[in-house]
Amino acid sequence: MQQHPVVISGAGPVGLVAALSLAQKGVDVVILEKEDHIPQDLRAGTFHPPTVEMLDTLGVGETLRSRGLRVPEWQVRDRKEGLVAQFDLNLIADLTPYPFRLHVEQHKLSSIVAEALREHSNARVLFSHQCLGYEQDDDGVTVRVQGPGGTEEIRASYLIGADGAHSIVRKTMGTEFEGFTWPERFLVCATRYDLRAEGYTGNAYIADPDEWVAIFIQPHDGPPPIWRIAFPIGPEMDENEVLSMPFVQSKVQGFLSPEREYDIPYKSIYRVHQRVAKEFRDRRVFLAGDAAHVNNPLGGMGLNSGIHDAMNLTEKLAQVMLHGAPDDLLDRYHRQRHTVNVEYVQAITIRNKRLLEERDPKVRKQRLDELRATVADRQAHRQFLINSSMIASVRRANEIQ
Ligand SMILES: Cc1cc2nc3c(=O)[nH]c(=O)nc-3n(C[C@H](O)[C@H](O)[C@H](O)COP(=O)(O)OP(=O)(O)OC[C@H]3O[C@@H](n4cnc5c(N)ncnc54)[C@H](O)[C@@H]3O)c2cc1C
């Protein structure tokens, strides 16, 4: 049986970025995707500066920027009191050529990367091929695949599980997915009504003990852009009722104005988890992206950290496969990426959610006052941005041996 150097399970944004990075470095790669196309659903849509810089190194940053919206300022608000703090990424313009959050739908990145992959004869995407599991020995990994012609086996030197939150690669590895699931679900809808008319920046988090809200602008097929709005939904509510148009309309009206009828071209509800796989590596098999870690979307860190995984792992794999670096370099992938996921991505996204939903008036006031003080102090403001834009997490990962 032919042995492919690298097989990737999953052609989501993380699997595709990993594939492009490997192909450009000269490593042959096969991607298995269970769907018959690149998934187009509306999910993550925020790219932080280090991610945009990484995508530049793959030659796809400029195209992505041309399709996205630049959001240099974002806000924390209180639903009753209004603006609490406005953060301005221009304050860290000395640290990145891209001092903004780039807002663009993740499937646009997937399409751009898939297009770039077509120019590499050493990369192949096999659609309608579902990874069913694997076995590994000292020399490689045998991947079981359900393809259009039935079940087959594909042999690889290395396997990357980039097959999302329900990853079969992670399940086969048998590593724990440590963490918890929030009791409430997130309702996410979209409207074309321009929230800038209400004083919002392109991204804002609105604290409220009863119903926090998060908004972010997306280019969609615009102009005009659309605004995605997220609300928490109690565990007792029926999903069909939540997704009924009168209910969604009432949520948007409650947030904006009961006097208006808003157009709502999109709505969905989903369950939110904070989990990190205990191991990102088992000998020749690796986890990356949502297969390795999931978190709430408040702060826009999930997809970004998945892309950081892909870039980190593929650099090390190429060093080992092409340049004779020792195998234990690959253990550093787990140490670096696992550590920063726990210390930064999980910690920050959990803190963001708790800030928005805090019910104790004293704690609430204290936290919001801290944010007011942070933006008033240039150094503190910069440090806050270095953390929230994920520059700190990339730096920290690079320090870990
Ligand atoms: C409904 C929803 C909304 C979200 N909203 C946000 C948001 O607003 N902000 C944010 O930061 N993040 C959000 N996320 C998270 C974000 O979308 C993920 O972090 C991101 O998609 C991770 O990319 P990935 O490539 O690791 O996984 P995925 O995008 O899940 O891609 C996995 C790919 O693997 C394929 N696959 C799965 N199993 C197999 C198999 N066995 N064999 C072959 N292929 C397989 C899938 O079809 C898919 O193409 C959201 C997630 C969901 C589910």
The ligand as an SDF file (V2000), in Angstrom:
LIG
                    3D

 53 58  0  0  0  0  0  0  0  0999 V2000
  -22.5500   26.9110   15.0640 C   0  0  0  0  0  0  0  0  0  0  0  0
  -21.1590   27.3880   15.3560 C   0  0  0  0  0  0  0  0  0  0  0  0
  -20.9150   28.7440   15.4430 C   0  0  0  0  0  0  0  0  0  0  0  0
  -19.6400   29.2060   15.7090 C   0  0  0  0  0  0  0  0  0  0  0  0
  -19.4480   30.5410   15.8280 N   0  0  0  0  0  0  0  0  0  0  0  0
  -18.2320   30.9880   16.1470 C   0  0  0  0  0  0  0  0  0  0  0  0
  -17.9850   32.3700   16.3100 C   0  0  0  0  0  0  0  0  0  0  0  0
  -18.9050   33.1970   16.1850 O   0  0  0  0  0  0  0  0  0  0  0  0
  -16.7210   32.7830   16.6380 N   0  0  0  0  0  0  0  0  0  0  0  0
  -15.6950   31.8700   16.8080 C   0  0  0  0  0  0  0  0  0  0  0  0
  -14.5540   32.2630   17.1030 O   0  0  0  0  0  0  0  0  0  0  0  0
  -15.9040   30.5670   16.6400 N   0  0  0  0  0  0  0  0  0  0  0  0
  -17.1270   30.1020   16.3250 C   0  0  0  0  0  0  0  0  0  0  0  0
  -17.3230   28.7860   16.1700 N   0  0  0  0  0  0  0  0  0  0  0  0
  -16.1690   27.9100   16.2560 C   0  0  0  0  0  0  0  0  0  0  0  0
  -15.4120   27.8930   14.9270 C   0  0  0  0  0  0  0  0  0  0  0  0
  -16.3340   27.7420   13.8880 O   0  0  0  0  0  0  0  0  0  0  0  0
  -14.4060   26.7870   14.9820 C   0  0  0  0  0  0  0  0  0  0  0  0
  -13.4280   27.1400   15.9410 O   0  0  0  0  0  0  0  0  0  0  0  0
  -13.7480   26.4970   13.6320 C   0  0  0  0  0  0  0  0  0  0  0  0
  -14.6980   26.0830   12.6920 O   0  0  0  0  0  0  0  0  0  0  0  0
  -12.6910   25.4170   13.8140 C   0  0  0  0  0  0  0  0  0  0  0  0
  -12.2230   24.9860   12.5650 O   0  0  0  0  0  0  0  0  0  0  0  0
  -11.7870   23.5010   12.3670 P   0  0  0  0  0  0  0  0  0  0  0  0
  -11.2410   23.4390   10.9740 O   0  0  0  0  0  0  0  0  0  0  0  0
  -10.9350   23.0460   13.4910 O   0  0  0  0  0  0  0  0  0  0  0  0
  -13.1140   22.6290   12.4890 O   0  0  0  0  0  0  0  0  0  0  0  0
  -14.4260   22.6530   11.5960 P   0  0  0  0  0  0  0  0  0  0  0  0
  -14.6620   23.9920   11.0120 O   0  0  0  0  0  0  0  0  0  0  0  0
  -15.4900   22.0360   12.4130 O   0  0  0  0  0  0  0  0  0  0  0  0
  -14.0700   21.6990   10.3720 O   0  0  0  0  0  0  0  0  0  0  0  0
  -13.9740   20.3050   10.5400 C   0  0  0  0  0  0  0  0  0  0  0  0
  -14.0890   19.6850    9.1600 C   0  0  0  0  0  0  0  0  0  0  0  0
  -13.9130   18.2810    9.2970 O   0  0  0  0  0  0  0  0  0  0  0  0
  -14.9240   17.6040    8.5800 C   0  0  0  0  0  0  0  0  0  0  0  0
  -15.0870   16.3080    9.2410 N   0  0  0  0  0  0  0  0  0  0  0  0
  -15.6460   16.0510   10.4530 C   0  0  0  0  0  0  0  0  0  0  0  0
  -15.5530   14.7420   10.7470 N   0  0  0  0  0  0  0  0  0  0  0  0
  -14.8950   14.1640    9.7040 C   0  0  0  0  0  0  0  0  0  0  0  0
  -14.4800   12.8370    9.4480 C   0  0  0  0  0  0  0  0  0  0  0  0
  -14.7090   11.8640   10.3190 N   0  0  0  0  0  0  0  0  0  0  0  0
  -13.8320   12.5920    8.2910 N   0  0  0  0  0  0  0  0  0  0  0  0
  -13.5950   13.5930    7.3920 C   0  0  0  0  0  0  0  0  0  0  0  0
  -13.9790   14.8680    7.5890 N   0  0  0  0  0  0  0  0  0  0  0  0
  -14.6040   15.1570    8.7460 C   0  0  0  0  0  0  0  0  0  0  0  0
  -16.1340   18.5130    8.6680 C   0  0  0  0  0  0  0  0  0  0  0  0
  -17.0560   18.2650    7.6310 O   0  0  0  0  0  0  0  0  0  0  0  0
  -15.4550   19.8740    8.5320 C   0  0  0  0  0  0  0  0  0  0  0  0
  -15.2800   20.2440    7.1900 O   0  0  0  0  0  0  0  0  0  0  0  0
  -18.5760   28.2980   15.9100 C   0  0  0  0  0  0  0  0  0  0  0  0
  -18.8300   26.9300   15.8140 C   0  0  0  0  0  0  0  0  0  0  0  0
  -20.0950   26.4770   15.5590 C   0  0  0  0  0  0  0  0  0  0  0  0
  -20.3290   24.9980   15.4980 C   0  0  0  0  0  0  0  0  0  0  0  0
  1  2  1  0
  2  3  1  0
  2 52  2  0
  3  4  2  0
  4  5  1  0
  4 50  1  0
  5  6  2  0
  6  7  1  0
  6 13  1  0
  7  8  2  0
  7  9  1  0
  9 10  1  0
 10 11  2  0
 10 12  1  0
 12 13  2  0
 13 14  1  0
 14 15  1  0
 14 50  1  0
 15 16  1  0
 16 17  1  0
 16 18  1  0
 18 19  1  0
 18 20  1  0
 20 21  1  0
 20 22  1  0
 22 23  1  0
 23 24  1  0
 24 25  2  0
 24 26  1  0
 24 27  1  0
 27 28  1  0
 28 29  2  0
 28 30  1  0
 28 31  1  0
 31 32  1  0
 32 33  1  0
 33 34  1  0
 33 48  1  0
 34 35  1  0
 35 36  1  0
 35 46  1  0
 36 37  1  0
 36 45  1  0
 37 38  2  0
 38 39  1  0
 39 40  1  0
 39 45  2  0
 40 41  1  0
 40 42  2  0
 42 43  1  0
 43 44  2  0
 44 45  1  0
 46 47  1  0
 46 48  1  0
 48 49  1  0
 50 51  2  0
 51 52  1  0
 52 53  1  0
M  END
$$$$
